Amino acid sequence: MSSIIDSLAKLAEKFSQKYPGEASGVATLDGNGDVVEAALKVEAGGVDLRCKVIEIGDWNMVAFSNESIPHGLTYANVLIVSVMIRNDDDTLRYMVPGYGQHDGGAVLDVSINTVASANIVLIRQTGGNFDSANFDATSYNRGWVTIWYVP
């Protein structure tokens, strides 16, 4: 996840140049010292906007059609949720349309099904592109959830 941390650090640096002292990046580590969550805090012009990046974790998309990811935030403060899925070889990454950001009549291969009080639920379409051997690895982080929120 170091590329996520690097990206957040660069974003914090850009905000800091425009709004000195008003942007910072933090990381949350698990018991092994691995980064499991990264956050960006921006306080610009009196607005405190934060970005939290969470690993999806191990998701065999063939065996399980949905995945629930705890977000640890106050539901009413969540503004934007986006998801990136990666294939087993990490040679391709796919942006999942944000919650409510697609044609209501379209059937998506994978989508954000629910943004709830404690979890974000992702769902994959049976027989779709993600229901294949390219997305069935285990012990592998399937991708990331990015959440923009206010504290």
N, C-alpha and C positions, 0 to 999 in steps of 0.2 A: 504494500500500500504506500510505499515511499513516494511514488509518483503523485498520489493524491496529496500527501503532506507537502511535497515540493510545490504543487500547483496552488495550494492554499497559502503557503508562505509567500509565493510570488504575488498572489492577489492581495495579501495583506500589505506587502511592500508597496504595491501600486496605490492602494488606498492611503497608506501612511504618507506617501509623497504628496498626495492631494490634501489629505487631512492629517497633519502631523500629530502623532500620539493617539490616534483614534482607531487604530486597527491592530489586531493581534491574531495569531494562530496558536491553537493548542492541540495536543494529541492525547488520547486515552489508550493506555497499554493494558494488555491482559496479563495473567500471571507469568507468562513466558517472556514478557517484554515485547511482544508483537503489537503493532498498532492495530487497534480494532475500530477506532473512531477518530475522526479529525473534525475540528471546528474552526470557523473563522468568525471573529467578532468585529463588527464595524459600527462605530458610533460616529456618524457624520452629520453635522448640522442638527444635533440633538436626537437623531433617530438611531436606535440600537437594533441593528439587523444582524442576524447570525445565520451561518451556514454550517450544517452538521452533515458529515459523510459517514455512513455506516456500511460495513461489509455485509453483503447478503449471507455469506457463509456457504456451507455445504448444501447444495440443492441439486439432486439428481432429477432433472426435469422430465425424464421419461417415467420414472417410478412414481413421482409425486406431481400432481397438476397444479398445486399451489404451495406458496411459502409465506409464512408469517414472520415479519421482522419487527421486533420491539424497537420503538423509537425513543422512549424515555422523556418525551416532551409533553407539555400541556397542549392538548388537542386544539383548543381554540386559538393557539398562537402559531400553528402551522400554516404557512402561506403557500408554499410551492413544494411539490415533491417530484423528483425525477429519478429515473433508474437507468443504469447501464448494465447489460448482460454480456458476459463473454463466453465464447465457446471453450471446449475442453482444452484445446491447444493454445488458447489465448492468442490466436492469430486474427480473430475478428471480434469486434465489440459492437453491440447493438443498443441504440438509445430506445427506450420504451417511452411511448407518448405519455406525458404527464396526465394525472388524474383529470378527466374531463376535457382533455386536449385532442380529441379525435372525433371523427364523424360518428355520431350515435348509432348509425346503421351498420357501421363496419365491424367485422369480426376480426379482432387482432390476434396474432399468434401468441403474444404475451402482453399483459396489461397490468396496470395498477388497479386492482379490483376494489379495494377499500382503504381509506385512510381513517382509522378509528382512534379511540381514546388512548390505546396502548400500543397498537401495532399497525403496520402497513402490510396489506395482503396483496401479493402478486399472484396472478393466475395465468396458466398457459393453456392454449387451445389444444384439445386432443386432435392428433393428426396434422398439426401445424409444423412449421419449420423447427420449432424448439423441442418437439416431441420426436427426437432422433438421437442416434448414437453420438452426435457431435456435442450433446448437452447432458451426458449421463455420468460424468466423472464424479467421484466422491472424494472426500478429504481435499476439497478444492473450493476456493472462494468464487462463487458464481458471478459476482459483480458488486456494484455499489448502489446504495440509495442516497440521494442528496436531498436534504431538506433545508429550505430557507424558512426562518421563523423569527418571531420577536419574543424576547424573554418575558 
